[in-house]
Amino acid sequence: MSPIYYLLRSRADGRYLAARLRSPDPAVPSIGPQTGFLLVFSADYDALSYLSAHAPDLSDQFAVEAITPSNLKPLLSRWNFQGLGMVQDPRLPDIEFFNRTPEG
């Protein structure tokens, strides 16, 4: 039996919640063409806790979506994510980042 992971997806436009690199120049919103790191949670309540802690006014605008590990790689490719961020502690937040291996 494989684990289930949880993602946060916008109810408005269907985009997933991701962490993006900040540019040293505040006038530039992000670095590079990648769309960032997909945030992945080990439990649905962790995803909800993350929203409650860091964006309580936006929590009703997101839905929690379950995904299997076998579906993560195709999702990362389809949305062109740089990698994933496994959220270890949603309140801090403590996130471990992993770069996606380029397909070849």
SEMI-388964 format. One record per atom (N, C-alpha, C): residue number from 1; atom name; x, y, z. Coordinates in nm, 2 decimals, padded with zeros to 4 digits. Layout:
<nodes>
NODE_NUM_CA_X_Y_Z
...
</nodes>
This chain:
<nodes>
NODE_1_N_00.08_-00.12_00.00
NODE_1_CA_00.00_00.00_00.00
NODE_1_C_00.09_00.12_00.00
NODE_2_N_00.07_00.21_-00.10
NODE_2_CA_00.15_00.33_-00.11
NODE_2_C_00.09_00.45_-00.03
NODE_3_N_00.17_00.54_00.02
NODE_3_CA_00.12_00.65_00.09
NODE_3_C_00.04_00.74_00.00
NODE_4_N_-00.05_00.82_00.06
NODE_4_CA_-00.12_00.93_-00.01
NODE_4_C_-00.06_01.06_00.04
NODE_5_N_-00.04_01.15_-00.06
NODE_5_CA_00.00_01.28_-00.03
NODE_5_C_-00.11_01.38_-00.05
NODE_6_N_-00.10_01.50_00.00
NODE_6_CA_-00.21_01.60_-00.01
NODE_6_C_-00.15_01.73_-00.06
NODE_7_N_-00.23_01.79_-00.15
NODE_7_CA_-00.19_01.92_-00.21
NODE_7_C_-00.30_02.02_-00.19
NODE_8_N_-00.26_02.14_-00.20
NODE_8_CA_-00.36_02.25_-00.19
NODE_8_C_-00.38_02.31_-00.33
NODE_9_N_-00.51_02.31_-00.38
NODE_9_CA_-00.54_02.36_-00.51
NODE_9_C_-00.64_02.47_-00.50
NODE_10_N_-00.62_02.58_-00.58
NODE_10_CA_-00.71_02.69_-00.58
NODE_10_C_-00.84_02.66_-00.64
NODE_11_N_-00.95_02.69_-00.57
NODE_11_CA_-01.08_02.67_-00.62
NODE_11_C_-01.11_02.77_-00.74
NODE_12_N_-01.04_02.88_-00.74
NODE_12_CA_-01.07_02.98_-00.85
NODE_12_C_-01.01_02.95_-00.98
NODE_13_N_-00.88_02.91_-00.98
NODE_13_CA_-00.82_02.88_-01.11
NODE_13_C_-00.75_02.75_-01.13
NODE_14_N_-00.76_02.66_-01.03
NODE_14_CA_-00.71_02.52_-01.04
NODE_14_C_-00.56_02.51_-01.02
NODE_15_N_-00.49_02.62_-00.99
NODE_15_CA_-00.35_02.61_-00.97
NODE_15_C_-00.32_02.55_-00.84
NODE_16_N_-00.20_02.48_-00.83
NODE_16_CA_-00.16_02.43_-00.70
NODE_16_C_-00.07_02.53_-00.62
NODE_17_N_-00.08_02.52_-00.49
NODE_17_CA_00.00_02.60_-00.41
NODE_17_C_00.15_02.56_-00.42
NODE_18_N_00.24_02.65_-00.45
NODE_18_CA_00.38_02.63_-00.47
NODE_18_C_00.46_02.73_-00.40
NODE_19_N_00.58_02.69_-00.36
NODE_19_CA_00.68_02.78_-00.31
NODE_19_C_00.77_02.83_-00.43
NODE_20_N_00.79_02.96_-00.44
NODE_20_CA_00.87_03.01_-00.55
NODE_20_C_00.99_03.08_-00.50
NODE_21_N_01.10_03.07_-00.57
NODE_21_CA_01.23_03.14_-00.53
NODE_21_C_01.21_03.29_-00.55
NODE_22_N_01.26_03.37_-00.45
NODE_22_CA_01.25_03.51_-00.46
NODE_22_C_01.38_03.56_-00.53
NODE_23_N_01.35_03.67_-00.61
NODE_23_CA_01.46_03.73_-00.68
NODE_23_C_01.53_03.83_-00.58
NODE_24_N_01.66_03.86_-00.59
NODE_24_CA_01.72_03.96_-00.51
NODE_24_C_01.66_04.10_-00.54
NODE_25_N_01.61_04.11_-00.66
NODE_25_CA_01.55_04.24_-00.70
NODE_25_C_01.40_04.24_-00.67
NODE_26_N_01.35_04.32_-00.58
NODE_26_CA_01.20_04.31_-00.55
NODE_26_C_01.11_04.34_-00.67
NODE_27_N_01.17_04.41_-00.77
NODE_27_CA_01.08_04.44_-00.89
NODE_27_C_01.06_04.32_-00.98
NODE_28_N_01.14_04.21_-00.96
NODE_28_CA_01.13_04.09_-01.03
NODE_28_C_01.06_03.99_-00.94
NODE_29_N_00.94_03.93_-00.98
NODE_29_CA_00.86_03.85_-00.89
NODE_29_C_00.92_03.71_-00.87
NODE_30_N_01.00_03.65_-00.96
NODE_30_CA_01.05_03.52_-00.94
NODE_30_C_01.17_03.50_-01.03
NODE_31_N_01.25_03.39_-01.00
NODE_31_CA_01.37_03.36_-01.07
NODE_31_C_01.34_03.25_-01.17
NODE_32_N_01.38_03.27_-01.29
NODE_32_CA_01.37_03.16_-01.39
NODE_32_C_01.24_03.13_-01.44
NODE_33_N_01.23_03.04_-01.54
NODE_33_CA_01.11_03.00_-01.61
NODE_33_C_01.02_02.90_-01.53
NODE_34_N_01.08_02.84_-01.43
NODE_34_CA_01.01_02.73_-01.35
NODE_34_C_00.90_02.79_-01.27
NODE_35_N_00.80_02.71_-01.24
NODE_35_CA_00.69_02.76_-01.16
NODE_35_C_00.70_02.73_-01.01
NODE_36_N_00.82_02.69_-00.97
NODE_36_CA_00.85_02.67_-00.83
NODE_36_C_00.84_02.53_-00.78
NODE_37_N_00.82_02.51_-00.65
NODE_37_CA_00.82_02.38_-00.59
NODE_37_C_00.68_02.35_-00.54
NODE_38_N_00.62_02.25_-00.59
NODE_38_CA_00.48_02.21_-00.54
NODE_38_C_00.49_02.17_-00.40
NODE_39_N_00.40_02.23_-00.31
NODE_39_CA_00.40_02.20_-00.17
NODE_39_C_00.32_02.07_-00.15
NODE_40_N_00.38_01.97_-00.08
NODE_40_CA_00.31_01.84_-00.06
NODE_40_C_00.31_01.82_00.09
NODE_41_N_00.19_01.77_00.14
NODE_41_CA_00.17_01.74_00.28
NODE_41_C_00.14_01.59_00.30
NODE_42_N_00.18_01.54_00.42
NODE_42_CA_00.16_01.40_00.45
NODE_42_C_00.02_01.37_00.50
NODE_43_N_-00.06_01.47_00.54
NODE_43_CA_-00.19_01.45_00.59
NODE_43_C_-00.28_01.57_00.55
NODE_44_N_-00.41_01.55_00.53
NODE_44_CA_-00.50_01.65_00.49
NODE_44_C_-00.50_01.76_00.59
NODE_45_N_-00.50_01.72_00.72
NODE_45_CA_-00.51_01.82_00.83
NODE_45_C_-00.38_01.91_00.83
NODE_46_N_-00.27_01.86_00.79
NODE_46_CA_-00.15_01.94_00.78
NODE_46_C_-00.16_02.05_00.67
NODE_47_N_-00.22_02.01_00.56
NODE_47_CA_-00.25_02.11_00.46
NODE_47_C_-00.34_02.22_00.51
NODE_48_N_-00.44_02.18_00.58
NODE_48_CA_-00.54_02.28_00.64
NODE_48_C_-00.47_02.37_00.74
NODE_49_N_-00.38_02.30_00.83
NODE_49_CA_-00.31_02.38_00.93
NODE_49_C_-00.21_02.48_00.87
NODE_50_N_-00.15_02.45_00.75
NODE_50_CA_-00.06_02.54_00.68
NODE_50_C_-00.14_02.66_00.64
NODE_51_N_-00.26_02.64_00.58
NODE_51_CA_-00.34_02.76_00.54
NODE_51_C_-00.38_02.84_00.66
NODE_52_N_-00.43_02.77_00.77
NODE_52_CA_-00.47_02.84_00.89
NODE_52_C_-00.36_02.93_00.95
NODE_53_N_-00.24_02.88_00.94
NODE_53_CA_-00.13_02.95_01.01
NODE_53_C_-00.07_03.06_00.92
NODE_54_N_-00.07_03.04_00.79
NODE_54_CA_00.00_03.14_00.70
NODE_54_C_-00.09_03.22_00.61
NODE_55_N_-00.22_03.18_00.59
NODE_55_CA_-00.31_03.25_00.50
NODE_55_C_-00.45_03.23_00.54
NODE_56_N_-00.49_03.26_00.67
NODE_56_CA_-00.62_03.23_00.72
NODE_56_C_-00.73_03.30_00.63
NODE_57_N_-00.70_03.41_00.58
NODE_57_CA_-00.80_03.48_00.50
NODE_57_C_-00.83_03.42_00.36
NODE_58_N_-00.73_03.33_00.32
NODE_58_CA_-00.75_03.26_00.19
NODE_58_C_-00.79_03.12_00.20
NODE_59_N_-00.80_03.07_00.33
NODE_59_CA_-00.82_02.92_00.34
NODE_59_C_-00.95_02.87_00.27
NODE_60_N_-01.05_02.95_00.26
NODE_60_CA_-01.17_02.90_00.19
NODE_60_C_-01.16_02.90_00.04
NODE_61_N_-01.05_02.95_-00.01
NODE_61_CA_-01.03_02.96_-00.15
NODE_61_C_-00.94_02.84_-00.20
NODE_62_N_-00.91_02.75_-00.11
NODE_62_CA_-00.83_02.63_-00.15
NODE_62_C_-00.90_02.50_-00.11
NODE_63_N_-00.88_02.40_-00.19
NODE_63_CA_-00.93_02.26_-00.16
NODE_63_C_-00.81_02.17_-00.14
NODE_64_N_-00.83_02.07_-00.06
NODE_64_CA_-00.72_01.97_-00.04
NODE_64_C_-00.75_01.86_-00.14
NODE_65_N_-00.64_01.82_-00.21
NODE_65_CA_-00.65_01.72_-00.31
NODE_65_C_-00.55_01.61_-00.27
NODE_66_N_-00.60_01.48_-00.28
NODE_66_CA_-00.51_01.37_-00.25
NODE_66_C_-00.45_01.32_-00.38
NODE_67_N_-00.32_01.27_-00.37
NODE_67_CA_-00.25_01.22_-00.48
NODE_67_C_-00.16_01.10_-00.44
NODE_68_N_-00.14_01.01_-00.53
NODE_68_CA_-00.05_00.89_-00.50
NODE_68_C_00.09_00.93_-00.55
NODE_69_N_00.19_00.87_-00.49
NODE_69_CA_00.33_00.90_-00.54
NODE_69_C_00.35_00.87_-00.69
NODE_70_N_00.28_00.77_-00.74
NODE_70_CA_00.30_00.74_-00.89
NODE_70_C_00.24_00.86_-00.97
NODE_71_N_00.15_00.94_-00.92
NODE_71_CA_00.09_01.05_-01.00
NODE_71_C_00.17_01.18_-00.97
NODE_72_N_00.26_01.18_-00.88
NODE_72_CA_00.33_01.31_-00.85
NODE_72_C_00.42_01.35_-00.97
NODE_73_N_00.50_01.25_-01.02
NODE_73_CA_00.60_01.29_-01.12
NODE_73_C_00.53_01.34_-01.25
NODE_74_N_00.42_01.28_-01.30
NODE_74_CA_00.35_01.33_-01.41
NODE_74_C_00.30_01.47_-01.38
NODE_75_N_00.25_01.49_-01.26
NODE_75_CA_00.19_01.63_-01.23
NODE_75_C_00.30_01.73_-01.23
NODE_76_N_00.42_01.70_-01.17
NODE_76_CA_00.53_01.79_-01.17
NODE_76_C_00.57_01.83_-01.31
NODE_77_N_00.57_01.73_-01.40
NODE_77_CA_00.61_01.76_-01.54
NODE_77_C_00.50_01.84_-01.61
NODE_78_N_00.38_01.80_-01.60
NODE_78_CA_00.27_01.87_-01.67
NODE_78_C_00.26_02.02_-01.63
NODE_79_N_00.28_02.05_-01.50
NODE_79_CA_00.27_02.19_-01.45
NODE_79_C_00.41_02.26_-01.45
NODE_80_N_00.51_02.19_-01.50
NODE_80_CA_00.65_02.24_-01.51
NODE_80_C_00.70_02.29_-01.37
NODE_81_N_00.68_02.22_-01.27
NODE_81_CA_00.73_02.25_-01.14
NODE_81_C_00.88_02.22_-01.13
NODE_82_N_00.96_02.30_-01.06
NODE_82_CA_01.10_02.27_-01.05
NODE_82_C_01.13_02.15_-00.96
NODE_83_N_01.03_02.12_-00.87
NODE_83_CA_01.05_02.01_-00.78
NODE_83_C_00.93_02.01_-00.68
NODE_84_N_00.95_01.95_-00.57
NODE_84_CA_00.85_01.95_-00.47
NODE_84_C_00.91_01.99_-00.33
NODE_85_N_00.82_02.04_-00.25
NODE_85_CA_00.85_02.08_-00.12
NODE_85_C_00.77_02.00_-00.02
NODE_86_N_00.83_01.90_00.05
NODE_86_CA_00.76_01.82_00.15
NODE_86_C_00.75_01.90_00.28
NODE_87_N_00.63_01.94_00.32
NODE_87_CA_00.61_02.01_00.44
NODE_87_C_00.62_01.92_00.56
NODE_88_N_00.72_01.94_00.64
NODE_88_CA_00.74_01.86_00.76
NODE_88_C_00.66_01.91_00.88
NODE_89_N_00.66_02.04_00.89
NODE_89_CA_00.58_02.10_01.00
NODE_89_C_00.51_02.23_00.94
NODE_90_N_00.38_02.22_00.93
NODE_90_CA_00.31_02.33_00.86
NODE_90_C_00.30_02.46_00.94
NODE_91_N_00.32_02.45_01.07
NODE_91_CA_00.31_02.57_01.15
NODE_91_C_00.44_02.66_01.14
NODE_92_N_00.55_02.60_01.12
NODE_92_CA_00.68_02.68_01.12
NODE_92_C_00.70_02.77_01.00
NODE_93_N_00.69_02.74_00.88
NODE_93_CA_00.68_02.61_00.82
NODE_93_C_00.82_02.55_00.80
NODE_94_N_00.83_02.42_00.81
NODE_94_CA_00.96_02.34_00.79
NODE_94_C_00.93_02.26_00.67
NODE_95_N_01.01_02.30_00.56
NODE_95_CA_00.99_02.24_00.43
NODE_95_C_01.12_02.18_00.37
NODE_96_N_01.12_02.06_00.33
NODE_96_CA_01.23_02.00_00.26
NODE_96_C_01.21_02.00_00.11
NODE_97_N_01.30_02.07_00.04
NODE_97_CA_01.29_02.08_-00.10
NODE_97_C_01.37_01.98_-00.18
NODE_98_N_01.30_01.93_-00.29
NODE_98_CA_01.36_01.83_-00.38
NODE_98_C_01.35_01.88_-00.52
NODE_99_N_01.46_01.89_-00.59
NODE_99_CA_01.46_01.92_-00.74
NODE_99_C_01.41_01.80_-00.82
NODE_100_N_01.33_01.84_-00.92
NODE_100_CA_01.28_01.73_-01.01
NODE_100_C_01.39_01.69_-01.10
NODE_101_N_01.40_01.56_-01.13
NODE_101_CA_01.50_01.50_-01.22
NODE_101_C_01.45_01.53_-01.36
NODE_102_N_01.53_01.59_-01.44
NODE_102_CA_01.48_01.61_-01.58
NODE_102_C_01.46_01.48_-01.65
NODE_103_N_01.35_01.47_-01.73
NODE_103_CA_01.33_01.35_-01.80
NODE_103_C_01.41_01.35_-01.93
NODE_104_N_01.46_01.23_-01.96
NODE_104_CA_01.55_01.22_-02.07
NODE_104_C_01.56_01.09_-02.13
</nodes>
